[in-house]
């Protein structure tokens, strides 16, 4: 059975299959001494965003007023996950707390990379594409910073951290 990408957005995909594939990929990269695992995982997320946004977007502009809601909406729509989002305006950080990360459900002793590295790329690219395509002169851009905690490493939940900046002028 062949589905279009648009049809797949409306289907209930088995997230566990994606999660399993991520960890097979992580093992493959480790076995083959790939050094830039995090960058490759984030690039996977960025590529997913570039395709996904062609079929669905949560908003036409992301700023500091709606960033929490936009990120929560992306997690809900794409991953069927509920998260909390904190904003640290002093350090210009966005902190996502995911108690039930779709990509990091289990602890793995043989894995040194969190599945949610993909989410760092996915979320940052999604928001950047939205804002770069907006008509506003001042835009919020975010970049992946780090996975602070992950269920993959035995933590109780996953914590993804992004750095943001505001570009342009009025």
N, C-alpha and C positions, 0 to 999 in steps of 0.2 A: 504494500500500500504506500503510495507516494503522497506526501502532504506538502503544501506550500509553506513557506515560513510564516505567513500570516495565519494559516490554519493551525500551525503549531503553537502560536501564541495563545490560542483559545483552547488548546487541548491540555489535559492533565498529564504532564510529562512526569516520568518517574525520576525524581531528583536523586534517589539513591543510585541510579545508574550513572548519573553525572559524577556524583561523589566517588563512586568506585573507580570511574575512569581517571579522575584526578589523582587518586593515590597510586594507580597503576603507572600513570605518567610520572609521578614523583619518584617512584621506585626505578623506573626506566632511566630517568635523568641521573639519579644517584649512581646506578650501575654503570652508566656511560660517562661518569665524571663531568657532567655538565655544571659549569660554575655559576651561571647566571639564572638559577632556578626561579628566584623571586621575580626577576624582570620578565621571564618567559611566562610565568603564571599571570602576572599583571597584564601582559600583552594579550593573553587569551581573553581576560575580562574586558579589555578595551575593544577587542574585535567583536565580542558579543554585543557590546553597547552600540557600536557602529551599525550593526545589523538591526538590533532591536528597535532603535530609535526611528528607523524608517517606517515602523508599523505602529508605534505607540510612544507617546511622550506625556509625562505627568503635568507639564506646564510649559509656558512659553518663555519664562524667565525665572532664574533662581537667584535670590539675594539673601542677605542675612536674616531678613524677616521670615522667609519661608523655607530656608534650607533644611530645618528639622523635618518639616512635613514632607518635603520633596523626597528626601532620603528615605524616610519611613514608607512613603508610597512606592518608591522603586523596590524596596525590599519586599513589601507586601505583594506587589504585582508580579515581579519577576521570580521571587524565591518563596512566596507564600509564608514569609517570616515577619514576625513582629519584633521590632527593636526599639531601643531608646537612643536618642541623639543628644549629646551635650555640645555646647559651643563654648570654647575658651577664647574669648576675644583678646585677652592679654597676649597670648602666645599664637593667636590666629590658628587654632586647632579645632577640628571637628572630631569628636570621639563617639564612635558607634559601639554600643553594648548590645550584643546578640546572645541571648540566653539559650537559643535553640538554633544555632547556625546550621543552615542546610548543607553546607559543605564540610563541616568539621564535627560530625556527630560522635565519632569515637576517638579514643586515644590510640595512637599507634607508636610502638616502640621503635620501629624501623623507618619512620618518616621524620625528616628534619625540616619540613616546610608545611605550613598551614594551608589547607584548601582555600581558606578565605583570602589568601593573597590575590586570588582571582577577583574577589569583590573590591579590593583596593583599586584595581584597574577599571573594573566595570563601573563603579559609582563615580570615580573621578572623570572618566571619559564621558559618561552620560551627561553629567552636569556641565562639563566644559563644552560639549557639542551644543547643548541647549543654549548656553549663554553666548557662545561665539556666533551662533546663528540668529541671535536676538538683534533687535534694532537699537538697543540701548548702547550708549557710549561708555558707560561705566558698567563693568561686568565682574562677577565673582568667578574666579577660577580655583580649582582645587587640584592637589596632587597627592598621590599616595605617600604616606610617611612610613608607617610600620604596622605590623600586627603585634600588639602589646601582649595579648593573651590568646590562647586557642585551646579548644577542647582536644585538638589533635595532640597537644603537649601535656594533657592532663589537667588543664585549668577547668573551672566550673562553667565558664562561658568564653566567648570570643570578644575581643576588643580590637577594633580597627581604628587607626588614627590617620587623619588626613590633615594636610596643611592647606590653608586657603590664603588667597591674596585678592585684592581688588585692583583691577586695572582700568585705565581710561580716565577720562575727566568729564566734567560736566559741561 
